[in-house]
Amino acid sequence: MVKIGPVTLPDFPLLLAPMEDVSDPPFRAVCKDKGADLMYTEFISSEGLIRDAIKSKKKLDIFDYERPVGIQIFGGDEESLGLAAKIVEVTQPDLLDINFGCPVKKVALKGAGAGVLRDVDLTVRLTKAVVQSTSLPVTVKTRLGWDDSNKNIEEVAERLQDVGIKALAIHGRTRVQMYKGEADWTLIGKIKNNPRITIPIFGNGDIDSPEKALAYKNRYGVDGIMIGRAAIGYPWIFNEIKHFMKTGEHLPAPTIEDRLAVCRKHLRYSIEWKNPVVGINEMRRHYANYLKGLPNIKEYRNKLVTLRTEEELNAVFDEMARVYEGFTFEKTPIALINYHEKCPID
């Protein structure tokens, strides 16, 4: 078992990474169904929470079926983060996570997200302010450093542990790298094997197959893996990794029926959580990923992104089930997509 404060996770847990405009409650619901052990909300601005911003407060929504679940906040001011932590605590998540990993300009260049990695002392002060403001276990999501000349994650890990965080998730890239090149897990493994480090260390970056998950587990000794982009349109990756680690064998690829069932469920949750108009509109970004690999899909995809009612969309799913009955999806590596620049998949 892996312990994060009072939260108990299974051996080698698989975590769903917090992803802006992706890891909302409907998406988390389908990932939970498919084996995610711990999930986080989209990141929430501490300033937005304090201002009572509607969008920020909406992101605080969590549900019992998701547990254990963490709420992630970001900001660059000690007082604001401390106040935000108190607001988060009222919603009773299992964990409170601080985002020190978001690389996008509107966050990092304003001294939040990965931007704080340029100043280790500030990173420590911000973390301490959150830890002292809440009784929730505090975790941190971060990167190796600002750039190749400033990979300060080893110092950051020790000092954040010293001020009270209960777990650390590390993306194997610097802020400057964004999502380019391969994630470097070498320092992640070094931190895990540092005798001073006693908290769980989770690795993140480029895990897109059961084979890679097992190889990185064995090579770097991390306590678990956090998965982000590979789960977009393919929540089955969690159970596939678990099955492969247990048996050395692959689960069959999800069928067209499996994929359409997840589309329906994701759509239903999206409508219930948001409202019919917003829920249907925001679901449109997911269809291409769920249905990737189907031949001659353009006609159906065009319908799915233009129809306006759940009944019409379910009718299209019914038609697709008939047309593609028996279709076998190839077992190919999952594409790690950067679906739009503003989305900080950290």
C-alpha positions, 0 to 999 in steps of 0.5 A, a space after each residue: 500500500 501507498 500512504 499519503 497522510 491518512 489516504 491509503 492507495 493500492 500498491 503502485 497506484 495509477 494517478 490521473 493527472 490534473 488537466 485544464 479543460 479535460 479532467 472535469 467530473 465527467 472525464 474523471 468518472 470514466 477514468 475511475 471506471 477504468 481503473 484510475 486510483 487517485 484523481 485530481 481536479 483541473 487546476 484552480 486559481 487561488 485568486 479566482 477562489 478568493 474573488 468568488 469567481 464562478 468558473 473557479 468555484 465550479 471546479 471545486 465540485 467533487 463526488 463520492 464515487 471519485 474518492 480518493 480525489 484531490 483538488 489542485 490549486 495554483 498561485 504565486 502569493 502566500 496569502 492567497 494560496 493560504 486563503 484558497 486552501 481554507 476554502 478548498 478544505 470546506 469542500 472536503 476533498 481527500 487531498 490538496 495539491 499545489 500546481 508548480 508544473 504548469 508551463 504555459 505563459 499566462 501562468 508560468 510567466 506570472 510567477 505561478 505554476 512552473 514559474 516558481 521553480 526559478 526561486 526555490 525559496 519562494 516555492 518553499 514559502 508558498 508550500 509552507 503557507 498552504 500546509 499551515 492553512 489546512 488539515 488536509 494532506 498537501 501534495 505537489 505536482 512539479 517539473 524538473 526545473 525551469 530549464 536545462 541549466 536549472 534542474 533544481 528538483 532534488 533540492 525542491 523535493 527535500 525542502 518541500 518534504 521538510 515543510 510538510 508535503 505528503 507526496 510529490 509528483 514530478 513531470 520529467 521535463 523542464 518548463 522551457 521544454 513544455 512537452 517537446 522531446 522525451 521526458 527524462 525520468 533519471 532525476 525522478 528515479 534519483 529522488 526516489 532513491 534519495 535516503 532523505 526522501 520518505 514521502 511517495 514519489 510519483 513519475 509523470 511524462 510519456 507513459 503511453 503503454 503497459 510495457 513502458 509503465 512496467 519498465 519505468 516502474 522497474 527502472 526508476 523505483 517510483 511509488 506510482 505513475 501519473 498519467 495525463 495525455 494518454 488517458 484522453 480518449 483512452 481511459 482503458 489505459 489504467 486497467 490495461 497497465 494493471 492487468 499487464 503488470 499482474 499477468 504479463 499479458 495484454 487485455 483485448 483492445 476496447 471494442 466499438 461497443 466499449 468505446 460508444 458506451 464510454 461516449 454515452 456515459 461521458 456525455 450523460 455526466 457532462 450534461 448532468 454536471 454542466 447543463 445540456 447546452 454546455 455539456 454537449 458543446 464541451 463533449 465535442 472535443 472528446 469524440 475524435 479521440 474516443 473513436 480514433 482508428 475507425 475507418 470513414 469516420 468523418 461523416 459521423 464525426 461531423 454529426 457528433 460535433 453539430 447535433 444539439 440534443 442527447 437523443 440525436 447524439 445517441 441515435 448516431 451512436 446507435 447507427 455507428 454500433 450497427 455500421 461498425 459491428 465486429 470492427 477490430 481496433 488495432 493495438 497501436 501505441 497511444 498518441 500523446 496529443 497536445 490538443 491545444 496550447 492553452 491546456 496545461 497538461 502538467 
